Structure formats: C-alpha cells, structure tokens
Amino acid sequence: MEDILLTAKTLTGVYHYATQESSTPNLHNQFQANLIDSFKMQNDIFTKMEQKGWYPQQQAPTQQINQVRSKFSQPTG
C-alpha cells in the first residue's frame, strides 16, 4: 500500500505540473480534472491505510507546536 500511495503522490505531482504547462484551455481543463481526481485517490488510499493502522499518526505536543508557530511568525529583516 505504501508503494501505491507513493505512486499516487507522484501522479499528483505530474498532473499538477502538466496543468501549469498546458497550452490550450481544453488540455488545461482535462489535466486539472485529473489532478483533482488524483488528490481524491491519494486521500482514499491514505484513509484506508490509516484505518488499518498502516499509517500511524502522532499528535505533536502543544509546546512544540507553539515553538514552531513562534519561529515562523517572527518578522525577518
């Protein structure tokens, strides 16, 4: 299932790039529809893996989330 998920992610990237680079409206629309379908397929695979315990998730501690949030919210300059 991990290979299938990786393939779906790769396919999504290909459709994303093809949508951006398409030269006609019809081609753009078709690639965009395929991109949306590939997002759904990728999510369906992920959801099934998660349900079976094949893609475990961990909750990040609140302190760690706040540290990252703080790091990226500071002005640069």
DRENPA-3360 file (N, C-alpha, C; in nm, 2 decimals, always signed):
BEGIN
1 = MEDILLTA = +0.08/-0.12/+0.00/+0.00/+0.00/+0.00/+0.09/+0.13/+0.00 ~ +0.20/+0.12/+0.07/+0.29/+0.24/+0.07/+0.34/+0.27/-0.08 ~ +0.37/+0.16/-0.15/+0.41/+0.19/-0.29/+0.29/+0.25/-0.37 ~ +0.17/+0.21/-0.35/+0.06/+0.26/-0.42/+0.04/+0.41/-0.38 ~ +0.05/+0.44/-0.25/+0.04/+0.58/-0.21/+0.15/+0.66/-0.27 ~ +0.27/+0.61/-0.27/+0.38/+0.69/-0.33/+0.36/+0.71/-0.48 ~ +0.31/+0.61/-0.55/+0.27/+0.63/-0.69/+0.16/+0.73/-0.71 ~ +0.06/+0.73/-0.62/-0.05/+0.83/-0.63/+0.01/+0.97/-0.61;
9 = KTLTGVYH = +0.10/+0.99/-0.51/+0.16/+1.12/-0.49/+0.24/+1.17/-0.61 ~ +0.31/+1.07/-0.67/+0.39/+1.11/-0.79/+0.30/+1.15/-0.90 ~ +0.19/+1.08/-0.92/+0.09/+1.11/-1.03/+0.03/+1.24/-1.00 ~ +0.00/+1.28/-0.88/-0.05/+1.41/-0.85/+0.05/+1.52/-0.89 ~ +0.18/+1.50/-0.86/+0.28/+1.60/-0.90/+0.29/+1.61/-1.05 ~ +0.27/+1.50/-1.12/+0.28/+1.51/-1.27/+0.16/+1.58/-1.32 ~ +0.04/+1.56/-1.27/-0.08/+1.63/-1.32/-0.07/+1.78/-1.28 ~ -0.01/+1.81/-1.16/+0.00/+1.95/-1.12/+0.09/+2.02/-1.22;
17 = YATQESST = +0.20/+1.96/-1.25/+0.29/+2.03/-1.35/+0.23/+2.03/-1.49 ~ +0.16/+1.93/-1.53/+0.10/+1.93/-1.66/-0.01/+2.04/-1.67 ~ -0.08/+2.06/-1.56/-0.19/+2.16/-1.56/-0.13/+2.30/-1.58 ~ -0.02/+2.32/-1.51/+0.05/+2.45/-1.52/+0.11/+2.48/-1.66 ~ +0.16/+2.37/-1.72/+0.23/+2.39/-1.85/+0.14/+2.36/-1.97 ~ +0.01/+2.33/-1.95/-0.08/+2.30/-2.07/-0.09/+2.43/-2.15 ~ -0.10/+2.40/-2.28/-0.10/+2.51/-2.38/-0.24/+2.55/-2.43 ~ -0.34/+2.47/-2.40/-0.48/+2.51/-2.45/-0.57/+2.49/-2.34;
25 = PNLHNQFQ = -0.68/+2.56/-2.34/-0.79/+2.55/-2.24/-0.84/+2.41/-2.22 ~ -0.86/+2.34/-2.33/-0.92/+2.21/-2.32/-0.82/+2.11/-2.25 ~ -0.69/+2.12/-2.28/-0.59/+2.04/-2.22/-0.57/+2.08/-2.07 ~ -0.57/+2.21/-2.04/-0.56/+2.26/-1.91/-0.68/+2.20/-1.82 ~ -0.80/+2.21/-1.87/-0.92/+2.16/-1.80/-0.91/+2.01/-1.78 ~ -0.86/+1.94/-1.87/-0.85/+1.79/-1.86/-0.75/+1.75/-1.75 ~ -0.63/+1.82/-1.76/-0.53/+1.79/-1.66/-0.57/+1.83/-1.52 ~ -0.65/+1.94/-1.51/-0.70/+1.99/-1.38/-0.80/+1.89/-1.33;
33 = ANLIDSFK = -0.88/+1.84/-1.41/-0.98/+1.74/-1.36/-0.90/+1.61/-1.32 ~ -0.80/+1.57/-1.39/-0.72/+1.46/-1.35/-0.65/+1.48/-1.22 ~ -0.60/+1.61/-1.20/-0.54/+1.65/-1.08/-0.63/+1.63/-0.96 ~ -0.75/+1.68/-0.97/-0.85/+1.67/-0.86/-0.88/+1.52/-0.83 ~ -0.90/+1.44/-0.94/-0.92/+1.30/-0.92/-0.80/+1.23/-0.85 ~ -0.68/+1.27/-0.88/-0.56/+1.21/-0.82/-0.55/+1.25/-0.67 ~ -0.59/+1.38/-0.64/-0.60/+1.41/-0.49/-0.70/+1.33/-0.42 ~ -0.81/+1.30/-0.48/-0.91/+1.22/-0.41/-0.86/+1.07/-0.40;
41 = MQNDIFTK = -0.80/+1.02/-0.50/-0.74/+0.89/-0.50/-0.64/+0.87/-0.39 ~ -0.55/+0.97/-0.38/-0.44/+0.98/-0.28/-0.50/+0.98/-0.14 ~ -0.60/+1.06/-0.12/-0.67/+1.07/+0.01/-0.74/+0.94/+0.05 ~ -0.80/+0.88/-0.05/-0.87/+0.75/-0.03/-0.77/+0.64/+0.02 ~ -0.66/+0.63/-0.05/-0.55/+0.54/-0.01/-0.50/+0.57/+0.13 ~ -0.47/+0.69/+0.15/-0.42/+0.73/+0.29/-0.52/+0.69/+0.40 ~ -0.65/+0.73/+0.37/-0.75/+0.70/+0.47/-0.76/+0.55/+0.50 ~ -0.76/+0.47/+0.40/-0.76/+0.32/+0.41/-0.64/+0.27/+0.49;
49 = MEQKGWYP = -0.53/+0.32/+0.46/-0.41/+0.28/+0.53/-0.41/+0.32/+0.68 ~ -0.46/+0.44/+0.70/-0.47/+0.49/+0.84/-0.57/+0.41/+0.92 ~ -0.69/+0.37/+0.86/-0.79/+0.29/+0.92/-0.73/+0.15/+0.96 ~ -0.64/+0.10/+0.88/-0.59/-0.03/+0.91/-0.46/-0.03/+1.00 ~ -0.42/+0.10/+1.04/-0.31/+0.11/+1.12/-0.18/+0.11/+1.05 ~ -0.18/+0.12/+0.92/-0.06/+0.11/+0.84/+0.01/+0.25/+0.82 ~ -0.05/+0.35/+0.86/+0.00/+0.49/+0.85/-0.03/+0.56/+0.98 ~ +0.04/+0.52/+1.09/+0.01/+0.58/+1.22/+0.04/+0.73/+1.23;
57 = QQQAPTQQ = -0.04/+0.80/+1.30/-0.02/+0.94/+1.32/+0.02/+0.97/+1.46 ~ +0.10/+1.07/+1.49/+0.13/+1.12/+1.62/+0.08/+1.26/+1.64 ~ +0.03/+1.29/+1.76/+0.00/+1.43/+1.79/+0.12/+1.50/+1.84 ~ +0.15/+1.61/+1.79/+0.26/+1.69/+1.83/+0.23/+1.76/+1.96 ~ +0.32/+1.76/+2.06/+0.30/+1.83/+2.18/+0.27/+1.98/+2.16 ~ +0.18/+2.03/+2.24/+0.14/+2.18/+2.23/+0.26/+2.27/+2.23 ~ +0.35/+2.24/+2.32/+0.47/+2.32/+2.34/+0.55/+2.32/+2.21 ~ +0.56/+2.21/+2.14/+0.64/+2.20/+2.01/+0.57/+2.28/+1.90;
65 = INQVRSKF = +0.44/+2.27/+1.90/+0.36/+2.35/+1.80/+0.38/+2.50/+1.82 ~ +0.37/+2.54/+1.95/+0.39/+2.68/+1.98/+0.53/+2.73/+1.94 ~ +0.63/+2.65/+1.96/+0.77/+2.69/+1.93/+0.78/+2.71/+1.78 ~ +0.72/+2.62/+1.70/+0.73/+2.63/+1.55/+0.65/+2.75/+1.51 ~ +0.53/+2.77/+1.57/+0.45/+2.89/+1.53/+0.52/+3.02/+1.56 ~ +0.59/+3.02/+1.68/+0.66/+3.14/+1.71/+0.78/+3.17/+1.62 ~ +0.85/+3.06/+1.58/+0.96/+3.07/+1.49/+0.92/+3.13/+1.36 ~ +0.81/+3.09/+1.30/+0.77/+3.14/+1.17/+0.69/+3.26/+1.18;
73 = SQPTG = +0.65/+3.31/+1.29/+0.57/+3.43/+1.30/+0.65/+3.56/+1.33 ~ +0.78/+3.53/+1.36/+0.87/+3.64/+1.39/+0.91/+3.72/+1.26 ~ +0.91/+3.85/+1.26/+0.94/+3.93/+1.14/+1.09/+3.90/+1.10 ~ +1.12/+3.90/+0.97/+1.25/+3.88/+0.92/+1.31/+4.02/+0.89 ~ +1.43/+4.03/+0.89/+1.48/+4.16/+0.85/+1.61/+4.19/+0.89;
% end
